Amino acid sequence: MVEVIKAEVEEALAKKFRKKAMEVYGYKKGAMKMALEDLMRRFASRGKADWGALKGVLVSEVSAVELQHRAWRKVD
């Protein structure tokens, strides 16, 4: 079974993605589909953030960006 997903993205980003997809998957029909599926699989399989590791950190004077970096470092 397949599902159609539609999204609007910036033109410059779409062009860069198309170019990279063709470089990696070849200049053939289906390259965009393969690149998007690969990207979606990687994104979906990343795992969950360890929120327990952030306990106590949330009340400190650490920026939101630093909190995100700490959370994702634990996942990767």
N, CA, C, O and CB atoms as a CASP TS submission, in Angstrom:
PFRMAT TS
TARGET T0000
AUTHOR 0000-0000-0000
METHOD Language model
MODEL 1
PARENT N/A
ATOM      1  N   MET     1       0.837  -1.171   0.000  1.00  0.00           N
ATOM      2  CA  MET     1       0.000   0.000   0.000  1.00  0.00           C
ATOM      3  C   MET     1       0.892   1.247   0.000  1.00  0.00           C
ATOM      4  O   MET     1       1.932   1.261   0.658  1.00  0.00           O
ATOM      5  CB  MET     1      -0.957  -0.009   1.217  1.00  0.00           C
ATOM      6  N   VAL     2       0.505   2.258  -0.709  1.00  0.00           N
ATOM      7  CA  VAL     2       1.250   3.516  -0.750  1.00  0.00           C
ATOM      8  C   VAL     2       0.343   4.655  -0.310  1.00  0.00           C
ATOM      9  O   VAL     2      -0.883   4.548  -0.335  1.00  0.00           O
ATOM     10  CB  VAL     2       1.814   3.784  -2.171  1.00  0.00           C
ATOM     11  N   GLU     3       0.972   5.732   0.089  1.00  0.00           N
ATOM     12  CA  GLU     3       0.240   6.923   0.496  1.00  0.00           C
ATOM     13  C   GLU     3       0.874   8.129  -0.182  1.00  0.00           C
ATOM     14  O   GLU     3       2.096   8.216  -0.294  1.00  0.00           O
ATOM     15  CB  GLU     3       0.238   7.086   2.047  1.00  0.00           C
ATOM     16  N   VAL     4       0.047   9.045  -0.627  1.00  0.00           N
ATOM     17  CA  VAL     4       0.530  10.263  -1.255  1.00  0.00           C
ATOM     18  C   VAL     4       0.620  11.339  -0.193  1.00  0.00           C
ATOM     19  O   VAL     4      -0.340  11.596   0.532  1.00  0.00           O
ATOM     20  CB  VAL     4      -0.391  10.706  -2.425  1.00  0.00           C
ATOM     21  N   ILE     5       1.796  11.970  -0.110  1.00  0.00           N
ATOM     22  CA  ILE     5       2.014  13.072   0.828  1.00  0.00           C
ATOM     23  C   ILE     5       2.376  14.293   0.002  1.00  0.00           C
ATOM     24  O   ILE     5       3.306  14.251  -0.803  1.00  0.00           O
ATOM     25  CB  ILE     5       3.141  12.735   1.885  1.00  0.00           C
ATOM     26  N   LYS     6       1.648  15.372   0.197  1.00  0.00           N
ATOM     27  CA  LYS     6       1.919  16.608  -0.534  1.00  0.00           C
ATOM     28  C   LYS     6       2.381  17.673   0.439  1.00  0.00           C
ATOM     29  O   LYS     6       1.850  17.785   1.544  1.00  0.00           O
ATOM     30  CB  LYS     6       0.667  17.085  -1.311  1.00  0.00           C
ATOM     31  N   ALA     7       3.374  18.459   0.032  1.00  0.00           N
ATOM     32  CA  ALA     7       3.884  19.545   0.872  1.00  0.00           C
ATOM     33  C   ALA     7       4.444  20.641  -0.018  1.00  0.00           C
ATOM     34  O   ALA     7       4.965  20.379  -1.102  1.00  0.00           O
ATOM     35  CB  ALA     7       4.969  19.029   1.859  1.00  0.00           C
ATOM     36  N   GLU     8       4.330  21.846   0.450  1.00  0.00           N
ATOM     37  CA  GLU     8       4.935  22.980  -0.248  1.00  0.00           C
ATOM     38  C   GLU     8       6.236  23.331   0.455  1.00  0.00           C
ATOM     39  O   GLU     8       6.269  23.503   1.674  1.00  0.00           O
ATOM     40  CB  GLU     8       3.968  24.212  -0.287  1.00  0.00           C
ATOM     41  N   VAL     9       7.309  23.434  -0.324  1.00  0.00           N
ATOM     42  CA  VAL     9       8.615  23.802   0.225  1.00  0.00           C
ATOM     43  C   VAL     9       9.189  24.931  -0.607  1.00  0.00           C
ATOM     44  O   VAL     9       8.752  25.182  -1.730  1.00  0.00           O
ATOM     45  CB  VAL     9       9.587  22.583   0.251  1.00  0.00           C
ATOM     46  N   GLU    10      10.172  25.606  -0.038  1.00  0.00           N
ATOM     47  CA  GLU    10      10.809  26.702  -0.755  1.00  0.00           C
ATOM     48  C   GLU    10      11.452  26.180  -2.043  1.00  0.00           C
ATOM     49  O   GLU    10      12.002  25.080  -2.080  1.00  0.00           O
ATOM     50  CB  GLU    10      11.863  27.400   0.138  1.00  0.00           C
ATOM     51  N   GLU    11      11.371  26.979  -3.070  1.00  0.00           N
ATOM     52  CA  GLU    11      11.888  26.578  -4.380  1.00  0.00           C
ATOM     53  C   GLU    11      13.370  26.241  -4.322  1.00  0.00           C
ATOM     54  O   GLU    11      13.801  25.245  -4.903  1.00  0.00           O
ATOM     55  CB  GLU    11      11.652  27.680  -5.399  1.00  0.00           C
ATOM     56  N   ALA    12      14.153  27.059  -3.628  1.00  0.00           N
ATOM     57  CA  ALA    12      15.595  26.823  -3.552  1.00  0.00           C
ATOM     58  C   ALA    12      15.904  25.492  -2.867  1.00  0.00           C
ATOM     59  O   ALA    12      16.802  24.767  -3.294  1.00  0.00           O
ATOM     60  CB  ALA    12      16.283  27.971  -2.804  1.00  0.00           C
ATOM     61  N   LEU    13      15.162  25.171  -1.808  1.00  0.00           N
ATOM     62  CA  LEU    13      15.359  23.910  -1.099  1.00  0.00           C
ATOM     63  C   LEU    13      14.989  22.734  -1.992  1.00  0.00           C
ATOM     64  O   LEU    13      15.702  21.731  -2.024  1.00  0.00           O
ATOM     65  CB  LEU    13      14.528  23.879   0.192  1.00  0.00           C
ATOM     66  N   ALA    14      13.884  22.849  -2.714  1.00  0.00           N
ATOM     67  CA  ALA    14      13.454  21.783  -3.618  1.00  0.00           C
ATOM     68  C   ALA    14      14.502  21.522  -4.697  1.00  0.00           C
ATOM     69  O   ALA    14      14.782  20.370  -5.031  1.00  0.00           O
ATOM     70  CB  ALA    14      12.111  22.141  -4.264  1.00  0.00           C
ATOM     71  N   LYS    15      15.074  22.585  -5.237  1.00  0.00           N
ATOM     72  CA  LYS    15      16.099  22.426  -6.279  1.00  0.00           C
ATOM     73  C   LYS    15      17.338  21.728  -5.724  1.00  0.00           C
ATOM     74  O   LYS    15      17.902  20.845  -6.371  1.00  0.00           O
ATOM     75  CB  LYS    15      16.486  23.797  -6.870  1.00  0.00           C
ATOM     76  N   LYS    16      17.762  22.125  -4.520  1.00  0.00           N
ATOM     77  CA  LYS    16      18.930  21.493  -3.905  1.00  0.00           C
ATOM     78  C   LYS    16      18.656  20.013  -3.643  1.00  0.00           C
ATOM     79  O   LYS    16      19.515  19.162  -3.873  1.00  0.00           O
ATOM     80  CB  LYS    16      19.307  22.210  -2.589  1.00  0.00           C
ATOM     81  N   PHE    17      17.437  19.717  -3.154  1.00  0.00           N
ATOM     82  CA  PHE    17      17.079  18.332  -2.863  1.00  0.00           C
ATOM     83  C   PHE    17      17.054  17.491  -4.137  1.00  0.00           C
ATOM     84  O   PHE    17      17.569  16.374  -4.159  1.00  0.00           O
ATOM     85  CB  PHE    17      15.720  18.270  -2.164  1.00  0.00           C
ATOM     86  N   ARG    18      16.456  18.030  -5.191  1.00  0.00           N
ATOM     87  CA  ARG    18      16.416  17.311  -6.473  1.00  0.00           C
ATOM     88  C   ARG    18      17.814  17.006  -6.981  1.00  0.00           C
ATOM     89  O   ARG    18      18.099  15.893  -7.423  1.00  0.00           O
ATOM     90  CB  ARG    18      15.653  18.124  -7.519  1.00  0.00           C
ATOM     91  N   LYS    19      18.682  18.008  -6.912  1.00  0.00           N
ATOM     92  CA  LYS    19      20.057  17.841  -7.389  1.00  0.00           C
ATOM     93  C   LYS    19      20.765  16.748  -6.591  1.00  0.00           C
ATOM     94  O   LYS    19      21.418  15.878  -7.166  1.00  0.00           O
ATOM     95  CB  LYS    19      20.836  19.172  -7.285  1.00  0.00           C
ATOM     96  N   LYS    20      20.635  16.796  -5.270  1.00  0.00           N
ATOM     97  CA  LYS    20      21.289  15.805  -4.417  1.00  0.00           C
ATOM     98  C   LYS    20      20.699  14.417  -4.643  1.00  0.00           C
ATOM     99  O   LYS    20      21.431  13.428  -4.679  1.00  0.00           O
ATOM    100  CB  LYS    20      21.158  16.199  -2.940  1.00  0.00           C
ATOM    101  N   ALA    21      19.378  14.341  -4.795  1.00  0.00           N
ATOM    102  CA  ALA    21      18.718  13.052  -5.041  1.00  0.00           C
ATOM    103  C   ALA    21      19.243  12.422  -6.323  1.00  0.00           C
ATOM    104  O   ALA    21      19.495  11.218  -6.372  1.00  0.00           O
ATOM    105  CB  ALA    21      17.186  13.228  -5.126  1.00  0.00           C
ATOM    106  N   MET    22      19.406  13.226  -7.346  1.00  0.00           N
ATOM    107  CA  MET    22      19.913  12.713  -8.623  1.00  0.00           C
ATOM    108  C   MET    22      21.369  12.264  -8.497  1.00  0.00           C
ATOM    109  O   MET    22      21.762  11.251  -9.075  1.00  0.00           O
ATOM    110  CB  MET    22      19.786  13.784  -9.719  1.00  0.00           C
ATOM    111  N   GLU    23      22.166  13.019  -7.740  1.00  0.00           N
ATOM    112  CA  GLU    23      23.567  12.644  -7.553  1.00  0.00           C
ATOM    113  C   GLU    23      23.683  11.302  -6.828  1.00  0.00           C
ATOM    114  O   GLU    23      24.502  10.459  -7.194  1.00  0.00           O
ATOM    115  CB  GLU    23      24.312  13.736  -6.769  1.00  0.00           C
ATOM    116  N   VAL    24      22.862  11.114  -5.806  1.00  0.00           N
ATOM    117  CA  VAL    24      22.949   9.913  -4.981  1.00  0.00           C
ATOM    118  C   VAL    24      22.250   8.713  -5.621  1.00  0.00           C
ATOM    119  O   VAL    24      22.801   7.612  -5.626  1.00  0.00           O
ATOM    120  CB  VAL    24      22.351  10.183  -3.616  1.00  0.00           C
ATOM    121  N   TYR    25      21.052   8.910  -6.158  1.00  0.00           N
ATOM    122  CA  TYR    25      20.242   7.801  -6.655  1.00  0.00           C
ATOM    123  C   TYR    25      20.257   7.670  -8.182  1.00  0.00           C
ATOM    124  O   TYR    25      19.611   6.782  -8.739  1.00  0.00           O
ATOM    125  CB  TYR    25      18.826   7.967  -6.184  1.00  0.00           C
ATOM    126  N   GLY    26      20.981   8.540  -8.838  1.00  0.00           N
ATOM    127  CA  GLY    26      21.099   8.452 -10.285  1.00  0.00           C
ATOM    128  C   GLY    26      20.089   9.329 -11.009  1.00  0.00           C
ATOM    129  O   GLY    26      19.061   9.713 -10.452  1.00  0.00           O
ATOM    130  N   TYR    27      20.397   9.630 -12.233  1.00  0.00           N
ATOM    131  CA  TYR    27      19.552  10.489 -13.067  1.00  0.00           C
ATOM    132  C   TYR    27      18.537   9.623 -13.792  1.00  0.00           C
ATOM    133  O   TYR    27      18.582   9.466 -15.012  1.00  0.00           O
ATOM    134  CB  TYR    27      20.404  11.309 -14.084  1.00  0.00           C
ATOM    135  N   LYS    28      17.612   9.061 -13.003  1.00  0.00           N
ATOM    136  CA  LYS    28      16.617   8.163 -13.577  1.00  0.00           C
ATOM    137  C   LYS    28      15.276   8.375 -12.897  1.00  0.00           C
ATOM    138  O   LYS    28      15.181   9.026 -11.856  1.00  0.00           O
ATOM    139  CB  LYS    28      17.063   6.695 -13.446  1.00  0.00           C
ATOM    140  N   LYS    29      14.262   7.821 -13.496  1.00  0.00           N
ATOM    141  CA  LYS    29      12.918   7.906 -12.940  1.00  0.00           C
ATOM    142  C   LYS    29      12.898   7.221 -11.568  1.00  0.00           C
ATOM    143  O   LYS    29      13.435   6.125 -11.408  1.00  0.00           O
ATOM    144  CB  LYS    29      11.876   7.257 -13.904  1.00  0.00           C
ATOM    145  N   GLY    30      12.285   7.866 -10.597  1.00  0.00           N
ATOM    146  CA  GLY    30      12.161   7.288  -9.267  1.00  0.00           C
ATOM    147  C   GLY    30      13.211   7.749  -8.278  1.00  0.00           C
ATOM    148  O   GLY    30      13.153   7.385  -7.103  1.00  0.00           O
ATOM    149  N   ALA    31      14.174   8.547  -8.729  1.00  0.00           N
ATOM    150  CA  ALA    31      15.235   9.007  -7.832  1.00  0.00           C
ATOM    151  C   ALA    31      14.676   9.854  -6.692  1.00  0.00           C
ATOM    152  O   ALA    31      15.101   9.709  -5.546  1.00  0.00           O
ATOM    153  CB  ALA    31      16.278   9.807  -8.612  1.00  0.00           C
ATOM    154  N   MET    32      13.731  10.734  -6.997  1.00  0.00           N
ATOM    155  CA  MET    32      13.136  11.581  -5.960  1.00  0.00           C
ATOM    156  C   MET    32      12.383  10.726  -4.943  1.00  0.00           C
ATOM    157  O   MET    32      12.481  10.962  -3.739  1.00  0.00           O
ATOM    158  CB  MET    32      12.186  12.627  -6.587  1.00  0.00           C
ATOM    159  N   LYS    33      11.644   9.749  -5.417  1.00  0.00           N
ATOM    160  CA  LYS    33      10.890   8.876  -4.526  1.00  0.00           C
ATOM    161  C   LYS    33      11.834   8.121  -3.598  1.00  0.00           C
ATOM    162  O   LYS    33      11.584   8.034  -2.396  1.00  0.00           O
ATOM    163  CB  LYS    33      10.031   7.892  -5.333  1.00  0.00           C
ATOM    164  N   MET    34      12.902   7.581  -4.141  1.00  0.00           N
ATOM    165  CA  MET    34      13.860   6.844  -3.327  1.00  0.00           C
ATOM    166  C   MET    34      14.505   7.744  -2.281  1.00  0.00           C
ATOM    167  O   MET    34      14.681   7.339  -1.132  1.00  0.00           O
ATOM    168  CB  MET    34      14.931   6.217  -4.209  1.00  0.00           C
ATOM    169  N   ALA    35      14.856   8.963  -2.677  1.00  0.00           N
ATOM    170  CA  ALA    35      15.489   9.903  -1.751  1.00  0.00           C
ATOM    171  C   ALA    35      14.533  10.293  -0.623  1.00  0.00           C
ATOM    172  O   ALA    35      14.927  10.331   0.542  1.00  0.00           O
ATOM    173  CB  ALA    35      15.958  11.157  -2.502  1.00  0.00           C
ATOM    174  N   LEU    36      13.287  10.581  -0.968  1.00  0.00           N
ATOM    175  CA  LEU    36      12.299  10.944   0.051  1.00  0.00           C
ATOM    176  C   LEU    36      12.017   9.783   1.001  1.00  0.00           C
ATOM    177  O   LEU    36      11.921   9.984   2.211  1.00  0.00           O
ATOM    178  CB  LEU    36      11.000  11.399  -0.611  1.00  0.00           C
ATOM    179  N   GLU    37      11.885   8.579   0.467  1.00  0.00           N
ATOM    180  CA  GLU    37      11.643   7.417   1.321  1.00  0.00           C
ATOM    181  C   GLU    37      12.815   7.177   2.264  1.00  0.00           C
ATOM    182  O   GLU    37      12.617   6.884   3.443  1.00  0.00           O
ATOM    183  CB  GLU    37      11.391   6.171   0.469  1.00  0.00           C
ATOM    184  N   ASP    38      14.033   7.301   1.748  1.00  0.00           N
ATOM    185  CA  ASP    38      15.224   7.129   2.576  1.00  0.00           C
ATOM    186  C   ASP    38      15.248   8.176   3.690  1.00  0.00           C
ATOM    187  O   ASP    38      15.503   7.854   4.850  1.00  0.00           O
ATOM    188  CB  ASP    38      16.505   7.227   1.715  1.00  0.00           C
ATOM    189  N   LEU    39      14.983   9.414   3.332  1.00  0.00           N
ATOM    190  CA  LEU    39      14.970  10.497   4.305  1.00  0.00           C
ATOM    191  C   LEU    39      13.905  10.272   5.372  1.00  0.00           C
ATOM    192  O   LEU    39      14.161  10.477   6.559  1.00  0.00           O
ATOM    193  CB  LEU    39      14.736  11.829   3.607  1.00  0.00           C
ATOM    194  N   MET    40      12.724   9.855   4.961  1.00  0.00           N
ATOM    195  CA  MET    40      11.627   9.615   5.905  1.00  0.00           C
ATOM    196  C   MET    40      11.937   8.437   6.827  1.00  0.00           C
ATOM    197  O   MET    40      11.624   8.490   8.017  1.00  0.00           O
ATOM    198  CB  MET    40      10.318   9.355   5.145  1.00  0.00           C
ATOM    199  N   ARG    41      12.546   7.376   6.295  1.00  0.00           N
ATOM    200  CA  ARG    41      12.932   6.231   7.133  1.00  0.00           C
ATOM    201  C   ARG    41      13.933   6.656   8.200  1.00  0.00           C
ATOM    202  O   ARG    41      13.799   6.302   9.372  1.00  0.00           O
ATOM    203  CB  ARG    41      13.529   5.102   6.267  1.00  0.00           C
ATOM    204  N   ARG    42      14.929   7.413   7.782  1.00  0.00           N
ATOM    205  CA  ARG    42      15.945   7.880   8.733  1.00  0.00           C
ATOM    206  C   ARG    42      15.320   8.751   9.819  1.00  0.00           C
ATOM    207  O   ARG    42      15.634   8.597  10.999  1.00  0.00           O
ATOM    208  CB  ARG    42      17.049   8.663   8.001  1.00  0.00           C
ATOM    209  N   PHE    43      14.453   9.647   9.428  1.00  0.00           N
ATOM    210  CA  PHE    43      13.803  10.551  10.378  1.00  0.00           C
ATOM    211  C   PHE    43      12.923   9.758  11.344  1.00  0.00           C
ATOM    212  O   PHE    43      12.945  10.012  12.549  1.00  0.00           O
ATOM    213  CB  PHE    43      12.962  11.613   9.632  1.00  0.00           C
ATOM    214  N   ALA    44      12.159   8.813  10.834  1.00  0.00           N
ATOM    215  CA  ALA    44      11.224   8.045  11.659  1.00  0.00           C
ATOM    216  C   ALA    44      11.929   7.079  12.603  1.00  0.00           C
ATOM    217  O   ALA    44      11.382   6.744  13.653  1.00  0.00           O
ATOM    218  CB  ALA    44      10.271   7.278  10.775  1.00  0.00           C
ATOM    219  N   SER    45      13.122   6.628  12.257  1.00  0.00           N
ATOM    220  CA  SER    45      13.814   5.641  13.080  1.00  0.00           C
ATOM    221  C   SER    45      14.771   6.265  14.084  1.00  0.00           C
ATOM    222  O   SER    45      15.525   5.544  14.738  1.00  0.00           O
ATOM    223  CB  SER    45      14.566   4.688  12.202  1.00  0.00           C
ATOM    224  N   ARG    46      14.761   7.550  14.218  1.00  0.00           N
ATOM    225  CA  ARG    46      15.710   8.227  15.099  1.00  0.00           C
ATOM    226  C   ARG    46      15.561   7.872  16.565  1.00  0.00           C
ATOM    227  O   ARG    46      16.519   8.073  17.311  1.00  0.00           O
ATOM    228  CB  ARG    46      15.570   9.690  14.943  1.00  0.00           C
ATOM    229  N   GLY    47      14.482   7.383  17.015  1.00  0.00           N
ATOM    230  CA  GLY    47      14.333   7.076  18.436  1.00  0.00           C
ATOM    231  C   GLY    47      13.755   8.264  19.185  1.00  0.00           C
ATOM    232  O   GLY    47      13.504   9.326  18.617  1.00  0.00           O
ATOM    233  N   LYS    48      13.558   8.056  20.448  1.00  0.00           N
ATOM    234  CA  LYS    48      12.925   9.085  21.261  1.00  0.00           C
ATOM    235  C   LYS    48      13.952   9.769  22.153  1.00  0.00           C
ATOM    236  O   LYS    48      14.954   9.169  22.539  1.00  0.00           O
ATOM    237  CB  LYS    48      11.799   8.483  22.110  1.00  0.00           C
ATOM    238  N   ALA    49      13.692  11.021  22.472  1.00  0.00           N
ATOM    239  CA  ALA    49      14.564  11.763  23.372  1.00  0.00           C
ATOM    240  C   ALA    49      14.434  11.196  24.781  1.00  0.00           C
ATOM    241  O   ALA    49      13.351  10.773  25.184  1.00  0.00           O
ATOM    242  CB  ALA    49      14.222  13.274  23.354  1.00  0.00           C
ATOM    243  N   ASP    50      15.511  11.187  25.514  1.00  0.00           N
ATOM    244  CA  ASP    50      15.506  10.724  26.899  1.00  0.00           C
ATOM    245  C   ASP    50      15.140  11.902  27.794  1.00  0.00           C
ATOM    246  O   ASP    50      16.012  12.627  28.274  1.00  0.00           O
ATOM    247  CB  ASP    50      16.895  10.116  27.305  1.00  0.00           C
ATOM    248  N   TRP    51      13.825  12.086  28.013  1.00  0.00           N
ATOM    249  CA  TRP    51      13.355  13.230  28.796  1.00  0.00           C
ATOM    250  C   TRP    51      13.813  13.140  30.240  1.00  0.00           C
ATOM    251  O   TRP    51      13.957  14.170  30.898  1.00  0.00           O
ATOM    252  CB  TRP    51      11.838  13.323  28.741  1.00  0.00           C
ATOM    253  N   GLY    52      14.044  11.954  30.746  1.00  0.00           N
ATOM    254  CA  GLY    52      14.535  11.788  32.110  1.00  0.00           C
ATOM    255  C   GLY    52      15.907  12.417  32.292  1.00  0.00           C
ATOM    256  O   GLY    52      16.228  12.902  33.377  1.00  0.00           O
ATOM    257  N   ALA    53      16.713  12.413  31.249  1.00  0.00           N
ATOM    258  CA  ALA    53      18.045  13.004  31.323  1.00  0.00           C
ATOM    259  C   ALA    53      17.972  14.522  31.455  1.00  0.00           C
ATOM    260  O   ALA    53      18.924  15.155  31.910  1.00  0.00           O
ATOM    261  CB  ALA    53      18.862  12.625  30.092  1.00  0.00           C
ATOM    262  N   LEU    54      16.842  15.103  31.058  1.00  0.00           N
ATOM    263  CA  LEU    54      16.692  16.562  31.144  1.00  0.00           C
ATOM    264  C   LEU    54      16.158  17.013  32.500  1.00  0.00           C
ATOM    265  O   LEU    54      16.096  18.210  32.780  1.00  0.00           O
ATOM    266  CB  LEU    54      15.766  17.056  30.045  1.00  0.00           C
ATOM    267  N   LYS    55      15.773  16.058  33.337  1.00  0.00           N
ATOM    268  CA  LYS    55      15.227  16.402  34.648  1.00  0.00           C
ATOM    269  C   LYS    55      16.242  17.218  35.440  1.00  0.00           C
ATOM    270  O   LYS    55      17.397  16.817  35.579  1.00  0.00           O
ATOM    271  CB  LYS    55      14.833  15.130  35.428  1.00  0.00           C
ATOM    272  N   GLY    56      15.816  18.342  35.949  1.00  0.00           N
ATOM    273  CA  GLY    56      16.704  19.225  36.689  1.00  0.00           C
ATOM    274  C   GLY    56      17.414  20.231  35.807  1.00  0.00           C
ATOM    275  O   GLY    56      17.795  21.304  36.276  1.00  0.00           O
ATOM    276  N   VAL    57      17.598  19.910  34.556  1.00  0.00           N
ATOM    277  CA  VAL    57      18.260  20.822  33.619  1.00  0.00           C
ATOM    278  C   VAL    57      17.301  21.928  33.198  1.00  0.00           C
ATOM    279  O   VAL    57      17.718  23.050  32.912  1.00  0.00           O
ATOM    280  CB  VAL    57      18.775  20.058  32.378  1.00  0.00           C
ATOM    281  N   LEU    58      16.017  21.600  33.162  1.00  0.00           N
ATOM    282  CA  LEU    58      15.021  22.554  32.689  1.00  0.00           C
ATOM    283  C   LEU    58      14.933  23.807  33.539  1.00  0.00           C
ATOM    284  O   LEU    58      14.511  24.853  33.046  1.00  0.00           O
ATOM    285  CB  LEU    58      13.685  21.902  32.639  1.00  0.00           C
ATOM    286  N   VAL    59      15.321  23.727  34.798  1.00  0.00           N
ATOM    287  CA  VAL    59      15.248  24.896  35.663  1.00  0.00           C
ATOM    288  C   VAL    59      16.572  25.659  35.702  1.00  0.00           C
ATOM    289  O   VAL    59      16.658  26.705  36.346  1.00  0.00           O
ATOM    290  CB  VAL    59      14.849  24.479  37.069  1.00  0.00           C
ATOM    291  N   SER    60      17.595  25.158  35.030  1.00  0.00           N
ATOM    292  CA  SER    60      18.880  25.840  35.017  1.00  0.00           C
ATOM    293  C   SER    60      18.874  26.968  33.992  1.00  0.00           C
ATOM    294  O   SER    60      17.871  27.205  33.320  1.00  0.00           O
ATOM    295  CB  SER    60      20.012  24.851  34.716  1.00  0.00           C
ATOM    296  N   GLU    61      19.974  27.640  33.884  1.00  0.00           N
ATOM    297  CA  GLU    61      20.058  28.767  32.964  1.00  0.00           C
ATOM    298  C   GLU    61      20.654  28.351  31.629  1.00  0.00           C
ATOM    299  O   GLU    61      21.498  29.054  31.072  1.00  0.00           O
ATOM    300  CB  GLU    61      20.883  29.887  33.576  1.00  0.00           C
ATOM    301  N   VAL    62      20.227  27.237  31.131  1.00  0.00           N
ATOM    302  CA  VAL    62      20.674  26.726  29.840  1.00  0.00           C
ATOM    303  C   VAL    62      19.649  27.152  28.797  1.00  0.00           C
ATOM    304  O   VAL    62      18.444  27.107  29.042  1.00  0.00           O
ATOM    305  CB  VAL    62      20.851  25.162  29.865  1.00  0.00           C
ATOM    306  N   SER    63      20.136  27.563  27.642  1.00  0.00           N
ATOM    307  CA  SER    63      19.231  28.005  26.585  1.00  0.00           C
ATOM    308  C   SER    63      18.442  26.830  26.018  1.00  0.00           C
ATOM    309  O   SER    63      18.831  25.671  26.166  1.00  0.00           O
ATOM    310  CB  SER    63      20.013  28.704  25.468  1.00  0.00           C
ATOM    311  N   ALA    64      17.340  27.146  25.377  1.00  0.00           N
ATOM    312  CA  ALA    64      16.504  26.118  24.758  1.00  0.00           C
ATOM    313  C   ALA    64      17.292  25.350  23.701  1.00  0.00           C
ATOM    314  O   ALA    64      17.122  24.140  23.554  1.00  0.00           O
ATOM    315  CB  ALA    64      15.248  26.749  24.131  1.00  0.00           C
ATOM    316  N   VAL    65      18.144  26.044  22.974  1.00  0.00           N
ATOM    317  CA  VAL    65      18.948  25.389  21.935  1.00  0.00           C
ATOM    318  C   VAL    65      19.905  24.377  22.572  1.00  0.00           C
ATOM    319  O   VAL    65      20.060  23.265  22.066  1.00  0.00           O
ATOM    320  CB  VAL    65      19.743  26.443  21.110  1.00  0.00           C
ATOM    321  N   GLU    66      20.544  24.760  23.678  1.00  0.00           N
ATOM    322  CA  GLU    66      21.451  23.839  24.360  1.00  0.00           C
ATOM    323  C   GLU    66      20.696  22.624  24.898  1.00  0.00           C
ATOM    324  O   GLU    66      21.222  21.511  24.867  1.00  0.00           O
ATOM    325  CB  GLU    66      22.180  24.558  25.504  1.00  0.00           C
ATOM    326  N   LEU    67      19.477  22.819  25.389  1.00  0.00           N
ATOM    327  CA  LEU    67      18.664  21.694  25.850  1.00  0.00           C
ATOM    328  C   LEU    67      18.384  20.724  24.711  1.00  0.00           C
ATOM    329  O   LEU    67      18.456  19.508  24.889  1.00  0.00           O
ATOM    330  CB  LEU    67      17.347  22.193  26.453  1.00  0.00           C
ATOM    331  N   GLN    68      18.064  21.269  23.538  1.00  0.00           N
ATOM    332  CA  GLN    68      17.812  20.418  22.376  1.00  0.00           C
ATOM    333  C   GLN    68      19.067  19.638  22.005  1.00  0.00           C
ATOM    334  O   GLN    68      18.994  18.445  21.710  1.00  0.00           O
ATOM    335  CB  GLN    68      17.334  21.260  21.179  1.00  0.00           C
ATOM    336  N   HIS    69      20.215  20.305  22.019  1.00  0.00           N
ATOM    337  CA  HIS    69      21.467  19.640  21.665  1.00  0.00           C
ATOM    338  C   HIS    69      21.761  18.505  22.635  1.00  0.00           C
ATOM    339  O   HIS    69      22.177  17.423  22.220  1.00  0.00           O
ATOM    340  CB  HIS    69      22.629  20.645  21.655  1.00  0.00           C
ATOM    341  N   ARG    70      21.547  18.748  23.930  1.00  0.00           N
ATOM    342  CA  ARG    70      21.787  17.705  24.926  1.00  0.00           C
ATOM    343  C   ARG    70      20.850  16.525  24.724  1.00  0.00           C
ATOM    344  O   ARG    70      21.272  15.371  24.813  1.00  0.00           O
ATOM    345  CB  ARG    70      21.622  18.266  26.336  1.00  0.00           C
ATOM    346  N   ALA    71      19.591  16.806  24.454  1.00  0.00           N
ATOM    347  CA  ALA    71      18.613  15.728  24.261  1.00  0.00           C
ATOM    348  C   ALA    71      18.960  14.889  23.048  1.00  0.00           C
ATOM    349  O   ALA    71      18.906  13.662  23.122  1.00  0.00           O
ATOM    350  CB  ALA    71      17.202  16.299  24.111  1.00  0.00           C
ATOM    351  N   TRP    72      19.318  15.515  21.925  1.00  0.00           N
ATOM    352  CA  TRP    72      19.592  14.756  20.704  1.00  0.00           C
ATOM    353  C   TRP    72      20.926  14.038  20.782  1.00  0.00           C
ATOM    354  O   TRP    72      21.096  12.999  20.145  1.00  0.00           O
ATOM    355  CB  TRP    72      19.571  15.674  19.493  1.00  0.00           C
ATOM    356  N   ARG    73      21.895  14.571  21.558  1.00  0.00           N
ATOM    357  CA  ARG    73      23.164  13.867  21.721  1.00  0.00           C
ATOM    358  C   ARG    73      22.935  12.515  22.384  1.00  0.00           C
ATOM    359  O   ARG    73      23.616  11.541  22.063  1.00  0.00           O
ATOM    360  CB  ARG    73      24.153  14.710  22.547  1.00  0.00           C
ATOM    361  N   LYS    74      21.974  12.451  23.313  1.00  0.00           N
ATOM    362  CA  LYS    74      21.679  11.202  24.013  1.00  0.00           C
ATOM    363  C   LYS    74      21.023  10.192  23.088  1.00  0.00           C
ATOM    364  O   LYS    74      21.187   8.986  23.276  1.00  0.00           O
ATOM    365  CB  LYS    74      20.781  11.465  25.214  1.00  0.00           C
ATOM    366  N   VAL    75      20.269  10.669  22.076  1.00  0.00           N
ATOM    367  CA  VAL    75      19.564   9.781  21.151  1.00  0.00           C
ATOM    368  C   VAL    75      20.508   9.204  20.121  1.00  0.00           C
ATOM    369  O   VAL    75      20.452   8.010  19.827  1.00  0.00           O
ATOM    370  CB  VAL    75      18.430  10.521  20.457  1.00  0.00           C
ATOM    371  N   ASP    76      21.380  10.037  19.565  1.00  0.00           N
ATOM    372  CA  ASP    76      22.285   9.594  18.484  1.00  0.00           C
ATOM    373  C   ASP    76      23.305   8.683  18.993  1.00  0.00           C
ATOM    374  O   ASP    76      24.149   8.213  18.230  1.00  0.00           O
ATOM    375  CB  ASP    76      22.954  10.747  17.812  1.00  0.00           C
TER
END
